Amino acid sequence: MALLALLAACTTEPSRIAVYQKEGFEPDETFSRLFDASVEETCEAARRALLSQGYRLTTQVHDFVSGSKSFQPEGEVHVQIVFNVVCAPVGTGGKLATAYVSAVQDRYTLKKNPNSASVGLAAIGSLSIPLTASGDSLVKVGSETIPAGRFYERFFSLMEHNLRGLSGER
């Protein structure tokens, strides 16, 4: 019997690891980059990077920029990426800034809501007419922060390109 219980324990599904347990906090996988520019110039480079890629700015202050962009990869699937950039000074001279960037991808699917109608007539009674109409709505089915990696590296490269352009404007 003990052998059967041990065998059953080995064949059950392994316990799932909580998402936060997978967070590595590795120094080489960061969502930030140091720039040789002021906070204002760094955030301006981020703003221009987002605008140049079709993002719609939703919030913009001297040290924070947020933008979003929508995609429709399949007929009834909608994806939205929301980008947030925080620019923070490094040191006391104000000549260096770190850009902290994170992007969240929200996934939506189309939900059809069928509607039917019935009409009540006083002289005849209730008359049911099969009118078919549907109200479609998007329902959020998932949300995740885009992991550190090439996605952010491309964004930081575009920011560096924009900073070179900004230094030419002075």
C-alpha positions in Angstrom: 0.0 0.0 0.0 2.8 2.4 0.9 4.4 1.7 -2.5 1.1 2.5 -4.3 0.8 5.8 -2.3 4.4 6.7 -3.2 3.8 5.9 -6.9 0.6 8.0 -6.9 2.5 10.9 -5.4 5.1 10.7 -8.1 2.6 10.7 -11.0 0.6 13.7 -9.8 1.1 17.1 -11.5 4.1 19.0 -10.0 3.1 22.0 -7.9 3.1 25.2 -9.8 5.6 27.9 -9.0 4.2 31.3 -8.2 5.0 33.9 -10.8 6.9 36.1 -8.4 9.2 33.2 -7.6 10.5 33.3 -11.2 11.6 36.9 -10.8 15.4 36.8 -11.2 16.4 40.4 -10.5 19.4 39.8 -12.7 21.8 42.8 -13.2 22.1 42.1 -16.9 18.4 42.0 -17.5 17.4 45.5 -16.8 14.6 47.8 -17.9 16.9 50.8 -17.6 19.7 52.6 -19.4 22.1 55.4 -18.4 22.3 58.3 -20.8 24.8 61.1 -21.1 22.1 63.7 -21.0 19.8 65.7 -18.7 16.5 64.3 -17.4 14.6 66.6 -19.8 16.7 65.6 -22.8 16.4 61.9 -22.0 12.6 62.1 -21.7 12.4 64.1 -24.9 14.4 61.4 -26.7 12.0 58.8 -25.3 9.0 60.9 -26.4 10.4 61.2 -29.9 11.1 57.5 -30.1 7.5 56.6 -29.1 6.1 59.2 -31.6 8.3 58.0 -34.4 6.9 54.4 -34.0 3.2 55.4 -34.0 2.6 55.5 -30.2 -0.1 57.9 -29.0 1.2 59.9 -26.0 -1.2 59.6 -23.1 0.9 61.4 -20.4 3.9 63.7 -20.7 5.7 65.6 -17.9 9.3 66.6 -17.6 10.4 63.3 -16.1 7.7 60.8 -17.3 6.3 59.8 -20.7 3.6 57.3 -21.4 2.2 56.2 -24.7 0.1 53.4 -26.2 -0.3 51.6 -29.5 -2.9 49.2 -30.8 -2.5 46.2 -33.0 -4.9 43.7 -34.5 -2.8 40.5 -35.3 -5.9 38.4 -36.0 -9.5 39.1 -36.9 -11.0 39.0 -33.4 -7.9 39.7 -31.4 -6.8 43.1 -30.3 -3.4 43.9 -28.6 -2.4 47.1 -26.9 1.1 48.0 -25.7 1.4 50.7 -23.1 4.9 52.1 -22.7 6.0 54.0 -19.6 9.3 55.8 -19.3 10.6 57.4 -16.1 13.7 59.6 -16.4 15.7 60.0 -13.2 18.8 62.2 -12.5 22.1 60.5 -11.7 24.5 62.4 -9.4 24.3 66.0 -8.6 25.5 67.6 -11.8 22.3 67.0 -13.8 24.3 65.8 -16.8 23.4 62.1 -16.5 20.0 60.5 -16.4 18.7 57.0 -16.3 15.6 56.0 -18.3 13.5 53.3 -16.6 11.2 51.7 -19.2 8.5 49.1 -19.0 5.9 48.1 -21.5 2.7 46.2 -20.8 1.0 44.1 -23.4 -2.8 43.8 -23.0 -4.6 41.2 -25.0 -8.4 41.5 -25.9 -10.7 39.3 -27.8 -14.1 40.1 -29.4 -17.1 38.9 -27.5 -20.4 38.7 -29.4 -23.5 39.5 -27.3 -26.6 38.3 -29.2 -29.8 40.3 -28.6 -33.4 39.4 -29.3 -36.6 41.4 -29.2 -40.2 40.8 -28.5 -43.1 43.2 -29.0 -46.3 43.3 -26.9 -49.5 44.5 -28.6 -52.5 45.2 -26.3 -55.1 44.0 -28.8 -53.4 40.8 -29.9 -51.1 40.0 -27.0 -47.5 39.3 -27.0 -45.8 38.8 -30.3 -42.2 37.6 -30.4 -40.2 38.7 -33.4 -36.8 37.0 -33.9 -34.8 40.1 -34.5 -31.2 39.2 -34.4 -28.7 41.9 -33.6 -25.5 41.6 -31.7 -23.5 44.0 -29.6 -19.8 43.3 -29.9 -17.4 44.2 -27.1 -13.7 43.7 -26.4 -12.9 41.6 -23.3 -9.4 41.6 -21.8 -8.1 38.1 -21.7 -4.5 38.7 -20.7 -1.9 41.2 -19.6 1.8 40.9 -19.1 4.9 43.1 -18.9 7.1 42.6 -21.9 10.3 40.9 -20.6 13.7 42.7 -20.7 15.6 41.9 -23.9 15.8 42.9 -27.5 12.5 44.8 -27.5 14.0 47.4 -25.0 17.4 47.3 -26.6 15.9 48.6 -29.9 14.0 51.3 -28.0 17.2 52.4 -26.1 19.1 52.5 -29.4 16.4 54.7 -30.9 16.6 57.0 -27.8 20.4 57.3 -28.3 19.9 58.2 -32.0 17.4 60.8 -30.9 19.8 62.2 -28.3 22.4 62.7 -31.0 19.8 64.6 -33.0 18.9 66.7 -29.9 22.5 67.6 -29.3 22.7 68.9 -32.9 19.7 71.2 -32.2 21.5 73.1 -29.4 
